[in-house]
Each structure stands twice: as structure tokens, then as C-alpha cells.
Amino acid sequence: MSLPIQIRSISSSQTLHLRKSELWPDTPLSSQSLPYDILSTTLHLGAFIISSQDTFSSLTPPPTANSMTNSLEGGYEPDETPTACLTPPKETGKHDETPIACLTLVLEPYLGKLPEHISNTTGGETLNTVQLHKFAVKFDLQGKGIGRQMLQYVYDLFSTSAMVEGDESLKETLMGVQKPILLHLDSRKVQAGFYIKAGLEVLDGNVFIKRGPTGDGYPHEYVRMGRLIK
């Protein structure tokens, strides 16, 4: 069973410690922030462990209740009680304000070549593009389904026409993006398998190197991945 979490919007400053500890440890904390972090259209999401059973039971499922059957971890089937939600509970238990996982969503163009099966399915419609940046899960909690839940949250966020209740920051940022949407990211090559299991695909298999926010960090190999949301 996946670890029960609550996912909600957070500030850019709440992402920095995870970015440093899990993604670019050799980059100073003061250099982890990037220009897109403060754009009004940027959305930062954080995951928090639910510490109270009462809080857990008060969670409501995403609008697309059956979407968790998309084989995110090889034959995964949802439990009767959801572990993450789009609608924050009205009453929450006490929890740490430090997220255990985070990601950032930015309105950014896709710079690579699209596979034909994606470019041919838009039907001439304008393809809006959202890039996922700085996806990090606390090291000692990796492998517990947290990353998968966060990705499913993002899919549902863009797939549903229902507005998120109780979180005005979501309504003011990316919730206005119209489908079809290409959700894309630069994935570290060693993590491509996780993203494939989570419902994304390799858009461009050409490998390129990134060295972190300052450009002088440890080099990692990347490939472009994504998912079309219609």
C-alpha cells in the first residue's frame, strides 16, 4: 500500500531544501531558485504525510476516480480509500510544513521533436505545453509510491474540468490551461524507467547533459519525456 499523503500548493522556498538534498547537493541552497519559480503562472506542489487517521479518512478522491488504474507500478490497483486527493480536507490534523516531496509546473515550450503519434493526434488544435521541473522525493521515503501519487495528481489536475476547491493558488495558475496539453520533462536517463511505469513516454531519446542550476554541478544524462493530456 502506498504511503498516505496530502498534496497541495506550496511556495517556491519550500522546494529548495529538497532540490538541494535530492537533486543537486553540490549546488548551494542560495542558488537552487530559478527565474521561473516566481512567475505568476508557475505552480509548486508539495506532498505531506498524513499523520492523523481522522484526517486520512476525510480525504476525497480526485474527480477521475478510476484514473489510478493506469498501471503506474505494473498492475497497480487502487485501494478503496484514496491516498491522495485533489480537494484538500476541510479539517486537517497537525502536520509538518516541510514537504517530503515536491515538483514545479511551468508554462514552457517543448523544444524537441514530437513523435508522430502525438503530433498527429492533436487534430490541428493548439498544443499547450507545461514542463515539469525539479521533481524530488525525500531519499528515505523513496519507493513508497509518493512520486507515483504526485504524478497522478498532476494528470488528474489537467484532465478534469472540475476546479480545485479550497486552494485559490491552483485556480490562479495552471488550472486555466486548455487541453490538449503536452506535459513534458527532462528526465535523468537512469529514472526513465520510473516515468514510463508512471504513464509517460520518451519523446526524444537523444541524451544530453545537465549540470544543475549554476551550470557547474555534477553532470547527469537526460532524455526528454512527456505525456499528452486530451
Secondary structure, 3 states (H helix, E strand, C coil): CCCCEEEEECCHHHHHHHHHHHHCCCCCHHHCCCHHHHCCCCEEEEEEECCCHHHHHCCCCCCCCCHHHCCCCCCCCCCCCCCCCCCCCCCCCCCCCCCCEEEEEEECCCCCCCCHHHHCCCCCCCCEEEEEEEEEECHHHCCCCHHHHHHHHHHHHHHCCCCCCCCHHHHHCHHHCCCCEEEEEEEEHHHHHHHHHCCCEEEEEEEEEECCCCCCCCCEEEEEEEEEEC
